[in-house]
Structures are given as C-alpha cells and as structure tokens.
Amino acid sequence: MGFTFTATLPERGFDVSFELAPGETLAVLGPNGAGKSTLLDLVAGLLAPAAGRAELDGTLLFDVGAGRRVLTQPRHRGVALLAQEALLFPHLTVLENVAFGPRSRGQHRSAARSTARHWLERVGVDDLASRRPAHLSGGQAQRVAVARALAADPSLLLLDEPLAALDVSVAPALRTLLREVLAERPTILVTHDPLDAFLLADRVLILEGGRIVESGATGDVLTRPVTSFGARLAGLNLVPGRRTTGGFRADNGLDVPLEHEAPVGARLALAVRPVSVGVSRTAEDGPGWSWIGAEVDDIEHRGDLVRVHAAGLAADVAPAAAVGLGIAPGVRIFLGVRPADATVYPVDETGLRSPAGGR
C-alpha cells in the first residue's frame, strides 16, 4: 500500500506532501534548514504537525485538522529511525542492543535473540555479539545500529545521514550494505551526499525553505537539475533560458545553436559540466563553440584544477592555464560552450521540470 504524507508546520515554514511506493527508497536533500529533519521527526512521531495526514500500509500515523487530532504513538507506527550517530545502549551488549526492538514488539527473549543474531550476521558483525558499544569502532557501531533498526522489522525505515559520521575508508562498505538491505523495504534517506542518492535511492526530493522545489527519478534530478542546489549536487552548471529560432538563448546572454523540439519561446535549461566550459581572454571564433564575455567573480582550487566563476558559469581549468591566462577576480574573460557537451531540456515557467524530453 505504501506511504502517503502531507503535513504543514507554519512556525517552521514547512508544507510538504509526497507518496512513497512499497519497497521504494526516497532520498531527501536540501541545504541546512530546508526542513529535512522536520520531515523525519514528523514521520517518526517526535513532532506533531499543525495539520496533515500520514498513512503507512493502512496504519494511520497522524491525522490533524479542524476538529480532529489523531497522533499514533511512535512505538506503534512501524517506523525505525537510524541517525548518523549509532546511539547504542551503552549498558547492553551488541546482541542485547539488536534484540531490543524485537523484544519491544512482544517477541520472547529467545526469539528476539535469534532475530538479533540473524541481522548481526547479515550486516557482518555477528562476531561482536558479546561486546559492549564502548569497545566498537565507529564503523562497527553503525553496522550494529543498522542491524538494530532492521531487527525491529519496520514497515518504514528512516535514515538520517547514516554515513556522515563515518571515516571515508568505512563508508563505502556500509553504503554497499545499505544498498542490499534497502531493496526489501520502503526507506526515506536524508543525506547531503549525492553519491548516497545515486547508489541508494530510486527517487530524489529536494527541499528548500520547507517546500519541495524539485523531485523525480534519481537519474533525472541529478543529471537534469532545475534548481541551483540540485545543480551543485550534480556538479553541473545550470543555465536557464529560452528556445529561439537559432537554438538556445540563456538568461545570461549566451547563445547556443542547437536543434530542439521545443517551440520558440519555450522555457529551457542547459546543463554542462565545468570541465567542459572553455576559458579564453579573447572571443574565440572556433567552430562549434558559443562564447560569452564577463568579469571573473571568483576563483577557487578544486583538487588539481582551478574553478573560475563568471557570468553564472563555473569552468575548471588547469592551474598552469589559469596562470597563463592571468585569471583573477575582476579580469575580463570569455567562456565557451559546445552544444555537444551540453544537455538542454524543457522546464516550466516556475523552473520545475517539464514532462517533455531533453536533447
């Protein structure tokens, strides 16, 4: 039956509505203060909405409105929350920590321990069953926390940046583990890492200011973004504009000749990777390039490249090239784009993705 959610909380500017299909994983992204934690707290029952309704596989989680106020207790919601900190009970062994959920659901002690051993083996830490949390590494503790959440057999799993507190050498293994177990149950994953969304989520929802500003299949949102936040996550330049008789004219004045099925005047977006944006000190006439002149707004080091910002675009160049061109804030440069390197797709007048396809 899946999960349906609608909730408003005016004091936090929160107004969100979405659905989750059985077995689907939804990644929720957005800047700090966007409402991600508020969403999880409302679903888990740690926060009550001013108005709204949420239902999970036929079970009512809350129903609040004029003349009605139904708030199901958190322990009766069939929801498990896994935070970025493991938050294991320090006085219990690993086995007892994982058995806590089944015991809370009424399982006999021996059955609960059997369930706990199953999940500890599934996440690869069954040899740690007798240890206490103080004697676990960060990666081990988080694996135990995953086992504890799943041992409770939740109808919906909530993940609040479960990899954020882990060392970069540990996170890939846990990400692989989550990829395996998330296929079995509906999940809402809050994350700041687009890699988590790419590898774990079927669908992405982006929040800003307590509102949904972008949503869709993971591949669409993170390769054809329609918001600046989505573009940053995807590592792309997002250039809004319109269809012209000659192709695409960006709002920043860049003209790109191309063929597109959209009618003249239709709102479009162009996405191009910074590494594919050319940089020159003079307007180039090379075949296949479209150029725009602008002053450099900023420059920043990005690993072994220098990122140049100008005209609403970011371009990645080698440090030697940046020095050779004399690039510095305030210097006038020209940035170039080739149609072959760009993706152009329709958006509506509000900036949301159009159902029509892109180039």
Phi, psi and omega in degrees: 000332176084195186230133175237141186216128171217126182205145173233146176215086188305323182295341176250005181066027187262127178207097189225142177215132178198170176233155180227124182282157177304131179077003183271142174252124181249122175268129178250120182235164179160162179292170177302137180082009183284339181115010183295312180293325177300317179300311181297319181296323178293318180292318183285344181091013178274353181212142180256138179282160172286327177200152177142179182210138176223136182223135183235111180048043178087353178265127180280120178274316173202155176209101186235129179185197181298116176076009179217144179204090178251120180230103179290136180299144182309318185288348179254010185270344183072029183241136176240133181249124177246113183269175181289337171261139186297323177054045177283152177290117187293335184272356181252152173289169177302314180300315181292326176299314183287329180283349184299317180298306178302322178297321180293335179271003174104003180291146174296153184308312182294321179293321179296320178292324177296317177298318180298316180296323178301312183285328175296321176293321182297323181267002171083025179228031181296338179285354181258010189304327185269355181281161172257156185308328182296342182254023178248148171284170179300318179292321178295316181298320181289327175295320177296321179296323176297314179299319180297318180296318183283331179294336177285355179052056182288149174283339178216130180254130178250124180243117181255090181046059186293345182254356189296326185269004185264151174296148183298338179280343182261325186304318182301320181293319180289327177297320177297318178298313180298322179301323180288315188275338182287342180293348187262351185203153177296141186217141170247119184247114173267128183206157171256354187259114179299336178296322176300317180294315180301316188270336188246335191255144172276329186218152181238140175232125180251127178254143169214127179060032178078011180234152174281121180252346180198138177204156179156185177301145184306315181299325180288310185294322185264005170236338178228064184291158177236002175236157180296325178294315177299322179294318178298319178300319183279353182070034184239154163279135175243118184239108178282153179184201182222157175287132176241175178297334181262354181146249185230129173243118182282158178297337178272003177099355179288128177252125180237114178288127178196163176262137179207144184285347182294147178289156178302133181096347181293146179283129181229165171229142177246130178242132180211142181284143180304326181292341181267359179270124179280153179228133180213161174267352178229155177292119183273152177244017182299143181297138175088359181250146171241132188239152174219137180266144180193161174275145179293126177276320185195159172225150180210150177277134179229081182068240181264016179233164173246127179263125181253130180248126177196145176056030181075011179243156172239135180231134178260125179228159177291147179306319180298322178293321179297319178293316181297328179274353180066036184284130178201158178306133180093345179284138179277129179227175173237136179247137185238147178227137173258135180307325182295337182268353187250154172245127180242133183213155183287145168225159179274182187293341178271356181096358179279157183295134177275152178291344179290156183278168178256182181290000000 
